[in-house]
């Protein structure tokens, strides 16, 4: 399957545990990227985070600030762009 979205119906802590267990059983040929763009209430700029996994092994991660004059939407798109760019190097 090229992509899939799943929203767990479990409480957050249980969903996180179930997801970590699922990662342990993933094929090392399957690559997962997690991205996020966000702004903290008392901080400046917009943050972008990225983590890439192959099976249960994290092979890349980064966090950066994209600047003061950005919006969270830009951070979300930057994270997705970084994931695609990273995937082209695999």
N, C-alpha and C positions, 0 to 999 in steps of 0.2 A: 504494500500500500504506500503510495507516495507521501501521504500526510494524513493526519487524523487529529481531531480535537476531542478531548474527553474532560468533562467537568464532573468531579467526584461529588457524590451526595453524602459523603461522610463528613463528620466534624474535621476541622482543619488539621489537628494533630494526628488523627487516625489516617486521613488521606495522605499526609506526608510520610507516615510510616509505611503505608501500603505502596506508595510510589517508590520509596527507597528499595523495598523488597522487589518490586517489579524491575527496577534497574539492574539488580543482581542477576536476573535471568535473561537479560537482553543479549542478543548476538553482538559480538564485538564489531560486526560489519554494519550494525545499525547506529546511526549518528543522531543524537538529539541535541538541539540548541534551546536554551532558555534565555529570553531577553526581557529587559525591563527598562522603562524610562520613568523617572519620577523626580519629584521635588519635595524636599523636607520643609516643614513650616518655618523653621528658623535658619535656613541655609540660603546660599546664593547660587543661582544657576540651576541647570537641569542635569541630573545624573543619568548615565546610561550604564547598564550592566549586561554582561554576556557570559554564559557558561556553556561549554560544549562537552558532551559526553559520548564516549564510544563504549557501549555496554555500561559497566559501572565505573569506568575510569574517566575522570575529568581530564581532558586533553587541552583545554584552553579556557581562560577566563580573563575578563578585564572589567574595569570600572573607570569611567572618566566623566568629567564635567564638560558639557558642550557649550557652556557660556551663559552669561546673564540675560541676554536678550532672546532667549528661546522659549518655547512652550513645551509642555510635557509631551504633546503629540509629536513634536520633532524628535524628542528623545526616544519615543517608542519606535519611530521609523528608522532612526539611526541604529538602534539595536538590531532590528531586522536586517538592515543593510549590512551591518558588520557580520552577522551570522552568514548571510549569503556569500559575502566576500571570503570569509574564512572557509566555507564549504568548497569553494572553487579551488582551494589549495590542497585539498585532501587527495 
